[in-house]
Every structure is written in structure tokens, then in C-alpha cells.
């Protein structure tokens, strides 16, 4: 089993590019601009892109409020530009790149600051779609744009209308998609909308949330009783590969793992690995935020990292007291409030 001795080993493994990624990037010329590179997935996505094509210019854009992040990325060969994307003038001054990966947004705290949430999740995409109308744009979205799906089925497919449950976050994410769709229809901009569900990094994610509670002897709420998950390295690779599979107008694609995963079962699996009884609370609802990712798997191949491997990695990480980001997913929420 792969053993992530430290953070450097984790990130090195997570950013290893595949031959398929290198081949797909070879089909799309030009620089890659990552807007919102400072988020949880941005740094590893940018590094993976650079490792896949070291001669290509990869530019990361963020406010860079996290101490040391800019220096770390620059040390990996990624050019960094500090920018508040809400500032239209600053946005206009950014380098124009043939390929844009949009990763900016606001989720946690959305319920307490709805105006900012809508500005980031809908206003910024409208400006980006207009400013980068000559680029290919792969924009990160979320499974939260869907209504809840029956846990007995495969999850929501791309043809399901984007009509989420209440809450400013989910609704504003529909706004983000509509902004890019409008720009694509108006300007002919090719793109993709990545409807991602629960990328897994050892430092955060649903597996980290569940494992941490089981290890600490805390109850796991199973009301939102089923989820989809995908290894962050696989999610980053698939999203980058979509630069070579854009459509005009832009179109959504669900990106997650193939399994509908029971949270109760997950808790029990971690309990086995920790030698502890897993405590659960609540009763599973008959619906959950679930996506059917078969279209992505047919286009790009299934994710390489199996669920069982991710569970083993996560348990090992927790057992060794390795650090987390302190950013719970709040996957338990069914009211749209984060």
C-alpha cells in the first residue's frame, strides 16, 4: 500500500500526471490559467498541469491570503498573479490564456453572507465568461445544483434539471452555471461544467470527516446517509483533461466515483480499522445528493483510485495523527445552510 509519510509525499503522489492527461493536454495549445488557485484543490491541480507539460505556462490566480502558498507554487514552476476576482479592472488585466480552469467560489459561511456568496458564485462567473470569451473554460461546479436523488438509484444524471433544494449556496451555484452557459451561447466559447461530488484528500473530505469522528468516539450523523466520493488526484486529472473535450455551448459533466456509499457503512469500516465501535445517530433519508458519473467514465475512463484504497489511506493518516485542514464538508446538511 502507498504510505504517505508526510504532506510532501501526499502531494507528490496526488499530482502525478497520467499519460492520458499528457496526451489530452497535447491536443490543446496555449497557456493554462487557473482562477481560484488558492482553494483546497487549486494548488494540486495547477501542479499536476505543470508536471504533465513542464514547458507549458501555468498561471495561478488568487488573493493569496494563505501564508506561503504563492512561494510554494512559484517553487513548482507556476506563475502567480494576485487578484481579487470581484474587481473587474483587475480581472481585465489578467493574462489572456487559451485555457481557463475556473475554481473560484464561496461555500462555507454562505448562509450568513448571502450577498457575497451570490457575488462570488454568480457575479464573478459572468465577468469571467465575458472577459475570457476567446478561451476554453472548464468551470468547477457542484452536485448541489441537483435536487436530491433516490439512494436506491444511480444518482442524478446530467439531463436532470438544475433545481436544487433551498439555500443560497446551491442556488448561486446554479447561477454560476447559467453565467458560463450564457457567455458560451453569446460568444461561442467552448467549455465544460464540472459537477463534482466530494473530492477526497487525506486532510479533508467526507472520509476525513467520518474517520475523525469515529476515531474520537463521536457520533456520525447518517441522516444524509449516502454520498459519492472521488480521489482528488483523479478529480483534478479528469477536469484538466476536459480542456480537450469542451463543447460549444458549454455542457455539464458529473465527476465522482462509481459507488453510492453508505455513511453508516463507512463509519463501520473505519471502526474496524481503528478497533473502535462506530457510533451513529439519525436515520438514513431515502434521498441524498448523488450523481451518476457514467458519462464521464465513458469519456475519460473510470477513476483509478478505488474506494477501499481511499479508506485504507484515510485510516492510516488519522491513526498517525497527521494534520487536517480543519474544514469539514458539512455533508450532513440537508437544508442548504453551510
C-alpha positions as CSV (number, residue, x, y, z in Angstrom):
1,X,0.0,0.0,0.0
2,X,1.2,3.5,-0.7
3,X,2.3,5.2,2.5
4,X,2.1,8.9,2.6
5,X,4.9,9.6,5.0
6,X,4.2,13.4,5.1
7,X,2.4,16.2,3.3
8,X,5.1,16.4,0.6
9,X,4.7,12.7,-0.2
10,X,0.9,13.1,-0.3
11,X,1.0,16.0,-2.7
12,X,3.7,14.4,-4.9
13,X,1.5,11.3,-5.4
14,X,-1.7,13.3,-5.8
15,X,-0.1,15.5,-8.6
16,X,1.5,12.7,-10.7
17,X,0.1,13.1,-14.2
18,X,-1.0,10.2,-16.3
19,X,-0.1,9.5,-19.9
20,X,-3.8,10.1,-20.8
21,X,-3.6,13.6,-19.3
22,X,-0.4,14.4,-21.1
23,X,-2.0,13.2,-24.4
24,X,-5.1,15.3,-23.9
25,X,-3.2,18.4,-23.0
26,X,-1.1,17.8,-26.1
27,X,-4.3,18.3,-28.1
28,X,-4.9,21.9,-26.7
29,X,-2.3,24.5,-27.3
30,X,-1.7,27.6,-25.2
31,X,-1.3,28.7,-21.6
32,X,-3.4,27.4,-18.7
33,X,-4.9,30.0,-16.3
34,X,-6.3,28.7,-13.0
35,X,-8.7,31.2,-11.5
36,X,-9.1,30.5,-7.8
37,X,-5.9,28.5,-7.4
38,X,-5.8,29.2,-3.7
39,X,-8.7,26.8,-2.8
40,X,-8.5,23.3,-1.5
41,X,-8.0,21.7,-4.9
42,X,-6.3,24.5,-6.8
43,X,-2.7,24.1,-5.8
44,X,-2.6,20.4,-6.7
45,X,-4.5,20.9,-9.9
46,X,-2.0,23.6,-11.0
47,X,1.0,21.4,-10.1
48,X,-0.4,18.4,-11.9
49,X,-0.9,20.5,-15.1
50,X,2.7,21.8,-14.8
51,X,4.1,18.3,-14.3
52,X,2.1,16.9,-17.2
53,X,3.6,19.5,-19.6
54,X,6.6,21.3,-17.9
55,X,7.2,23.5,-20.9
56,X,3.7,24.9,-20.8
57,X,2.9,28.2,-19.0
58,X,0.6,27.6,-16.0
59,X,-0.6,30.7,-14.2
60,X,-2.4,30.6,-10.9
61,X,-4.6,33.5,-9.8
62,X,-5.9,34.1,-6.3
63,X,-5.8,36.6,-3.5
64,X,-3.0,34.5,-1.9
65,X,-4.2,35.2,1.6
66,X,-2.7,31.9,2.8
67,X,0.9,32.5,4.1
68,X,3.5,30.8,1.9
69,X,1.2,29.5,-0.8
70,X,2.4,31.8,-3.5
71,X,6.0,31.0,-2.8
72,X,5.2,27.2,-2.8
73,X,3.5,27.4,-6.1
74,X,6.2,29.5,-7.7
75,X,8.8,26.9,-6.5
76,X,6.8,24.4,-8.5
77,X,7.1,26.4,-11.7
78,X,3.7,28.0,-11.6
79,X,3.4,31.7,-12.3
80,X,1.3,33.5,-9.7
81,X,-0.8,36.6,-10.1
82,X,-2.6,38.2,-7.1
83,X,-6.1,39.3,-8.0
84,X,-9.4,39.9,-6.4
85,X,-11.8,38.5,-9.0
86,X,-14.6,40.8,-7.8
87,X,-12.5,43.7,-9.1
88,X,-13.5,43.9,-12.8
89,X,-10.5,46.2,-13.6
90,X,-8.1,43.7,-12.0
91,X,-9.8,40.8,-13.9
92,X,-9.3,42.6,-17.2
93,X,-5.6,43.0,-16.5
94,X,-5.0,39.3,-16.1
95,X,-3.1,37.5,-18.9
96,X,-5.3,36.1,-21.6
97,X,-4.8,32.3,-21.8
98,X,-6.2,29.9,-24.3
99,X,-7.3,27.6,-21.5
100,X,-9.0,28.6,-18.3
101,X,-9.9,26.5,-15.3
102,X,-12.3,28.3,-13.1
103,X,-12.2,27.2,-9.4
104,X,-13.3,30.3,-7.5
105,X,-16.4,30.3,-5.3
106,X,-17.8,30.7,-1.8
107,X,-19.5,28.0,0.2
108,X,-18.8,27.9,3.9
109,X,-20.4,30.9,5.6
110,X,-22.8,31.3,2.7
111,X,-25.9,31.2,5.0
112,X,-24.5,34.2,6.9
113,X,-23.3,36.3,4.0
114,X,-25.7,35.6,1.0
115,X,-24.8,38.8,-0.9
116,X,-21.1,37.9,-1.0
117,X,-22.0,34.3,-1.9
118,X,-24.0,35.4,-4.9
119,X,-21.4,37.9,-6.0
120,X,-18.6,35.2,-6.0
121,X,-20.7,32.3,-7.3
122,X,-22.7,34.1,-10.0
123,X,-21.3,37.7,-10.4
124,X,-17.7,36.7,-10.9
125,X,-18.5,33.9,-13.5
126,X,-20.5,36.4,-15.6
127,X,-17.4,38.7,-15.7
128,X,-15.0,35.8,-16.4
129,X,-17.2,34.5,-19.2
130,X,-17.2,37.9,-20.8
131,X,-13.5,38.6,-20.3
132,X,-12.3,35.2,-21.4
133,X,-14.7,34.7,-24.3
134,X,-11.9,33.6,-26.6
135,X,-10.7,30.9,-24.2
136,X,-11.8,27.3,-23.5
137,X,-13.3,27.4,-20.0
138,X,-13.6,24.4,-17.7
139,X,-15.6,25.6,-14.7
140,X,-15.9,23.7,-11.4
141,X,-19.5,23.3,-10.3
142,X,-21.1,21.0,-7.8
143,X,-23.6,18.2,-7.3
144,X,-25.5,20.7,-5.2
145,X,-27.2,22.1,-8.3
146,X,-29.3,18.9,-8.4
147,X,-32.4,18.0,-6.4
148,X,-31.9,15.1,-4.0
149,X,-31.9,11.7,-5.8
150,X,-33.2,8.4,-4.5
151,X,-30.5,6.4,-2.7
152,X,-31.7,3.3,-4.4
153,X,-30.7,4.6,-7.9
154,X,-27.6,5.7,-9.6
155,X,-27.9,9.4,-8.8
156,X,-28.9,12.4,-10.9
157,X,-27.7,12.4,-14.5
158,X,-26.8,15.4,-16.5
159,X,-30.2,15.6,-18.0
160,X,-31.9,16.2,-14.6
161,X,-32.8,19.9,-14.4
162,X,-30.7,22.0,-12.1
163,X,-33.3,22.7,-9.4
164,X,-31.6,22.4,-6.1
165,X,-33.1,22.3,-2.6
166,X,-33.3,25.7,-0.8
167,X,-30.2,27.6,0.2
168,X,-28.1,30.4,-1.2
169,X,-25.1,28.3,-1.9
170,X,-26.8,25.7,-4.1
171,X,-28.9,28.3,-5.8
172,X,-26.0,30.6,-6.5
173,X,-24.1,27.6,-8.0
174,X,-26.9,27.3,-10.5
175,X,-26.3,30.9,-11.2
176,X,-22.6,30.2,-11.8
177,X,-23.5,27.6,-14.4
178,X,-26.0,29.9,-16.1
179,X,-23.4,32.6,-16.3
180,X,-21.0,30.4,-18.1
181,X,-23.8,29.0,-20.3
182,X,-24.9,32.5,-21.2
183,X,-21.3,33.5,-22.1
184,X,-20.8,30.4,-24.1
185,X,-24.1,30.9,-26.0
186,X,-23.4,34.6,-26.6
187,X,-19.7,34.3,-27.7
188,X,-19.4,30.7,-28.8
189,X,-17.0,29.9,-26.0
190,X,-16.3,26.2,-25.7
191,X,-16.4,24.8,-22.2
192,X,-17.4,22.3,-19.6
193,X,-19.2,22.5,-16.2
194,X,-17.7,20.0,-13.8
195,X,-20.4,18.9,-11.4
196,X,-18.1,17.5,-8.8
197,X,-19.1,15.5,-5.7
198,X,-16.8,15.2,-2.8
199,X,-13.1,15.1,-3.8
200,X,-11.0,13.2,-1.2
201,X,-7.7,14.4,0.2
202,X,-6.3,12.9,3.4
203,X,-6.6,16.3,5.0
204,X,-10.3,16.9,4.4
205,X,-13.4,15.5,2.7
206,X,-16.2,13.1,3.7
207,X,-13.8,10.2,4.5
208,X,-11.8,12.5,6.8
209,X,-14.9,13.8,8.5
210,X,-16.3,10.4,9.2
211,X,-12.9,8.8,10.2
212,X,-12.1,11.7,12.5
213,X,-15.4,11.3,14.4
214,X,-15.1,7.6,14.7
215,X,-11.5,7.8,16.0
216,X,-12.6,10.5,18.5
217,X,-15.6,8.4,19.7
218,X,-18.1,11.0,18.4
219,X,-21.3,10.0,16.7
220,X,-21.6,10.2,12.9
221,X,-24.9,11.7,11.7
222,X,-26.3,9.3,9.0
223,X,-29.4,11.3,8.1
224,X,-27.7,12.3,4.8
225,X,-26.9,8.7,4.6
226,X,-25.3,8.2,1.2
227,X,-22.5,10.0,-0.8
228,X,-20.3,9.8,-3.9
229,X,-16.6,10.3,-3.5
230,X,-13.5,10.5,-5.7
231,X,-9.8,10.8,-5.1
232,X,-8.7,14.4,-5.5
233,X,-5.9,13.4,-7.9
234,X,-8.4,11.7,-10.1
235,X,-10.9,14.6,-10.0
236,X,-8.1,17.1,-10.9
237,X,-6.9,14.9,-13.8
238,X,-10.4,14.4,-15.2
239,X,-11.1,18.2,-15.0
240,X,-7.9,19.1,-16.8
241,X,-8.5,16.5,-19.5
242,X,-11.8,18.2,-20.2
243,X,-9.9,21.1,-21.7
244,X,-9.6,18.7,-24.7
245,X,-13.3,17.7,-24.5
246,X,-15.0,21.1,-24.4
247,X,-18.4,21.6,-26.1
248,X,-19.9,24.7,-27.6
249,X,-22.2,25.7,-26.0
250,X,-20.7,24.5,-22.7
251,X,-22.3,21.5,-21.1
252,X,-22.3,19.8,-17.7
253,X,-20.5,16.6,-16.7
254,X,-20.8,14.8,-13.4
255,X,-17.4,13.9,-11.9
256,X,-17.3,11.5,-9.0
257,X,-16.6,7.9,-8.2
258,X,-18.9,5.0,-9.3
259,X,-20.1,4.0,-5.9
260,X,-23.2,5.1,-3.9
261,X,-21.5,4.9,-0.5
262,X,-23.4,4.3,2.7
263,X,-22.2,6.7,5.5
264,X,-23.2,4.1,8.1
265,X,-21.1,1.5,6.3
266,X,-18.2,4.0,6.1
267,X,-18.3,4.6,9.8
268,X,-18.2,0.8,10.5
269,X,-15.3,0.3,8.1
270,X,-13.3,3.0,10.0
271,X,-14.3,1.4,13.3
272,X,-12.8,-1.9,12.2
273,X,-9.6,-0.2,11.2
274,X,-9.4,1.7,14.5
275,X,-10.5,-1.1,16.7
276,X,-13.4,1.0,18.0
277,X,-17.2,0.9,17.9
278,X,-18.5,3.3,15.4
279,X,-21.3,5.4,16.9
280,X,-24.0,6.7,14.6
281,X,-27.0,9.0,15.1
282,X,-30.1,9.6,13.0
283,X,-31.9,7.5,10.4
284,X,-31.0,7.5,6.7
285,X,-33.2,9.6,4.4
286,X,-34.4,7.9,1.3
287,X,-32.7,10.7,-0.8
288,X,-29.3,12.3,-0.9
289,X,-27.1,14.5,-3.2
290,X,-26.0,11.8,-5.6
291,X,-24.7,12.0,-9.1
292,X,-24.5,9.4,-11.9
293,X,-21.0,9.8,-13.4
294,X,-21.2,7.2,-16.0
295,X,-20.9,9.7,-18.9
296,X,-17.6,11.0,-17.5
297,X,-16.3,7.5,-17.1
298,X,-17.3,6.6,-20.6
299,X,-15.5,9.7,-21.9
300,X,-12.4,9.7,-19.7
301,X,-12.3,6.3,-18.1
302,X,-13.2,5.4,-14.6
303,X,-11.3,6.9,-11.7
304,X,-8.1,5.0,-10.9
305,X,-8.4,5.0,-7.1
306,X,-10.8,2.5,-5.6
307,X,-12.9,3.4,-2.5
308,X,-11.3,0.7,-0.4
309,X,-7.9,2.2,-1.1
310,X,-9.0,5.6,-0.1
311,X,-10.5,4.2,3.2
312,X,-7.2,2.5,4.0
313,X,-5.2,5.6,3.3
314,X,-7.5,7.8,5.4
315,X,-7.5,5.4,8.3
316,X,-3.6,5.3,8.2
317,X,-3.5,9.1,8.1
318,X,-5.8,9.5,11.1
319,X,-4.0,6.8,13.1
320,X,-0.7,8.5,12.7
321,X,-2.1,11.8,13.8
322,X,-1.4,13.5,10.5
323,X,-2.7,17.1,10.0
324,X,-6.1,18.1,8.6
325,X,-7.2,21.4,7.2
326,X,-9.9,22.0,9.8
327,X,-12.5,22.4,7.1
328,X,-15.4,20.0,7.5
329,X,-17.5,19.4,4.4
330,X,-20.9,19.6,6.3
331,X,-22.0,16.8,4.1
332,X,-24.7,16.1,6.7
333,X,-26.6,19.3,5.9
334,X,-29.9,18.8,4.1
335,X,-31.2,22.4,4.5
336,X,-28.6,24.0,2.2
337,X,-27.1,26.0,5.0
338,X,-23.3,26.0,5.3
